[in-house]
Amino acid sequence: NKGLTDESSPKYSSFVMWDAINTKFMSIPFVDAVSDAFDLVYVACKKTLGVIYQLIIGKKDTGDLGGVVAISTMTGEVTEQATHIGPYYIFKFIALLSINIGFINLLPLPMFDGGHLMLYAAEAIRGRPLSLKVKGYIYGVGIMSILILSLMVGYRDIMERIGN
């Protein structure tokens, strides 16, 4: 950032990751890149857990949840920012979206990988597999919960877009 030390520049005292006019690449040591990636994953998982906790205890409204429509809207907003600042925001958005999807997949909910791990742990503790009937009920409740949540969030997303 050439305006980093120039007080008359709009980019004064700002670290610019991408400048569409003067593109320069800066190599980051591998250890620092890995450390930054772990920090990003930690912060994203911590925020996701915080939101889930606030939803459970009632401090946060379920209106903050977003489905496919909300994600596509955010993608458009990020793409618009990228045309002005550069593709950094697109890469960060993709990374955060991937982290959140992976994290939610590991939650101990039936039909997700975390639910399968929870069932494996229950089988290991019991010393024998759960009956097919019990697994059927668990998976049935899980898929119905996910389906209802998806429909509810999708309906709310569409109604918000129509209302705006």
C-alpha positions as CSV (number, residue, x, y, z in Angstrom):
1,N,0.0,0.0,0.0
2,K,1.7,3.1,-1.2
3,G,-0.6,5.3,0.8
4,L,0.3,3.6,4.1
5,T,2.4,6.5,5.3
6,D,0.8,9.3,3.3
7,E,-1.8,11.1,5.4
8,S,-3.5,12.6,2.4
9,S,-4.2,9.1,0.9
10,P,-7.6,7.4,1.6
11,K,-5.5,4.3,2.3
12,Y,-3.5,5.9,5.0
13,S,-2.6,3.5,7.8
14,S,-4.4,0.7,6.1
15,F,-3.0,-2.6,5.2
16,V,-4.4,-3.4,1.7
17,M,-4.3,-7.1,0.8
18,W,-5.2,-6.4,-2.9
19,D,-5.0,-3.3,-5.0
20,A,-6.6,-3.7,-8.4
21,I,-4.3,-1.1,-9.9
22,N,-1.0,-2.0,-8.5
23,T,-1.0,-5.7,-8.0
24,K,2.0,-7.0,-6.1
25,F,2.4,-10.5,-4.6
26,M,3.9,-10.9,-1.2
27,S,5.2,-14.3,-0.2
28,I,4.2,-15.4,3.3
29,P,6.3,-18.0,5.1
30,F,4.6,-21.4,5.2
31,V,4.5,-21.5,9.0
32,D,2.8,-18.1,9.2
33,A,0.2,-19.1,6.5
34,V,-0.7,-22.3,8.4
35,S,-0.9,-20.3,11.7
36,D,-3.2,-17.7,10.1
37,A,-5.3,-20.5,8.6
38,F,-5.7,-22.2,12.1
39,D,-6.6,-18.8,13.6
40,L,-9.3,-18.3,11.0
41,V,-10.7,-21.7,11.6
42,Y,-10.7,-21.2,15.4
43,V,-12.4,-17.8,15.2
44,A,-15.1,-19.1,12.7
45,C,-15.9,-22.2,14.8
46,K,-16.0,-20.1,18.0
47,K,-18.4,-17.6,16.4
48,T,-20.6,-20.5,15.0
49,L,-20.7,-22.2,18.5
50,G,-21.6,-18.8,20.1
51,V,-24.5,-18.2,17.7
52,I,-25.8,-21.8,18.2
53,Y,-25.6,-21.3,22.0
54,Q,-27.4,-18.0,21.8
55,L,-30.1,-19.5,19.6
56,I,-30.6,-22.3,22.1
57,I,-30.9,-20.1,25.2
58,G,-33.0,-17.6,23.3
59,K,-30.7,-14.6,23.2
60,K,-30.6,-14.6,19.4
61,D,-33.6,-14.7,17.0
62,T,-33.8,-17.5,14.5
63,G,-34.1,-14.7,11.9
64,D,-30.3,-14.6,11.9
65,L,-30.3,-18.1,10.3
66,G,-29.8,-18.1,6.5
67,G,-30.3,-20.7,3.9
68,V,-29.5,-21.0,0.2
69,V,-31.1,-17.7,-0.7
70,A,-29.2,-15.8,2.0
71,I,-25.9,-17.5,0.9
72,S,-26.5,-16.5,-2.7
73,T,-27.3,-12.9,-1.6
74,M,-24.1,-12.8,0.4
75,T,-22.1,-14.2,-2.5
76,G,-23.4,-11.3,-4.7
77,E,-22.4,-8.8,-2.0
78,V,-18.9,-10.3,-1.7
79,T,-18.5,-10.3,-5.5
80,E,-19.5,-6.7,-5.6
81,Q,-16.9,-5.8,-3.0
82,A,-14.3,-7.8,-4.9
83,T,-14.8,-5.7,-8.0
84,H,-13.7,-2.7,-6.0
85,I,-11.0,-4.2,-3.7
86,G,-9.9,-7.4,-5.3
87,P,-10.6,-11.2,-5.0
88,Y,-9.4,-11.4,-1.4
89,Y,-13.0,-11.1,-0.2
90,I,-14.1,-14.0,-2.4
91,F,-11.4,-16.3,-1.2
92,K,-12.1,-15.4,2.5
93,F,-15.9,-15.9,1.9
94,I,-15.3,-19.3,0.4
95,A,-13.0,-20.3,3.2
96,L,-15.4,-19.1,5.9
97,L,-18.3,-20.9,4.2
98,S,-16.3,-24.1,3.9
99,I,-15.3,-23.9,7.6
100,N,-18.9,-23.4,8.7
101,I,-20.2,-26.2,6.6
102,G,-17.5,-28.6,7.8
103,F,-18.0,-27.5,11.4
104,I,-21.8,-28.0,11.3
105,N,-21.3,-31.4,9.6
106,L,-19.3,-32.4,12.7
107,L,-22.0,-31.5,15.2
108,P,-23.5,-34.6,16.9
109,L,-26.8,-34.4,14.9
110,P,-28.2,-37.5,13.3
111,M,-27.6,-37.7,9.5
112,F,-24.4,-35.6,9.9
113,D,-20.9,-37.1,10.3
114,G,-20.9,-35.9,13.9
115,G,-24.1,-37.9,14.4
116,H,-22.5,-41.0,13.0
117,L,-19.5,-40.6,15.3
118,M,-21.9,-40.2,18.2
119,L,-23.6,-43.5,17.3
120,Y,-20.2,-45.2,17.0
121,A,-19.3,-43.9,20.4
122,A,-22.6,-45.2,21.9
123,E,-22.0,-48.6,20.3
124,A,-18.4,-48.7,21.7
125,I,-19.6,-47.8,25.2
126,R,-22.4,-50.4,25.0
127,G,-20.1,-53.0,23.5
128,R,-22.6,-54.0,20.8
129,P,-24.4,-52.2,18.0
130,L,-27.7,-50.4,18.4
131,S,-30.7,-52.2,17.0
132,L,-31.9,-51.2,13.5
133,K,-35.2,-50.0,15.0
134,V,-33.4,-47.5,17.3
135,K,-31.1,-46.3,14.5
136,G,-34.2,-45.9,12.3
137,Y,-35.9,-43.7,14.8
138,I,-32.8,-41.7,15.4
139,Y,-32.2,-41.1,11.7
140,G,-35.9,-40.5,11.1
141,V,-36.0,-37.8,13.8
142,G,-32.8,-36.3,12.5
143,I,-33.8,-36.1,8.8
144,M,-37.2,-34.6,9.8
145,S,-35.6,-32.0,11.9
146,I,-33.1,-31.0,9.2
147,L,-35.9,-31.0,6.6
148,I,-38.2,-28.8,8.8
149,L,-35.3,-26.4,9.6
150,S,-34.3,-26.2,6.0
151,L,-37.9,-25.4,4.8
152,M,-38.4,-22.9,7.6
153,V,-35.1,-21.0,6.9
154,G,-35.7,-21.2,3.1
155,Y,-39.3,-19.8,3.5
156,R,-38.0,-17.0,5.7
157,D,-35.2,-16.1,3.2
158,I,-37.7,-16.0,0.3
159,M,-40.2,-13.9,2.2
160,E,-37.5,-11.4,3.3
161,R,-36.4,-11.0,-0.4
162,I,-40.0,-10.6,-1.6
163,G,-40.7,-8.1,1.2
164,N,-37.6,-6.0,0.3
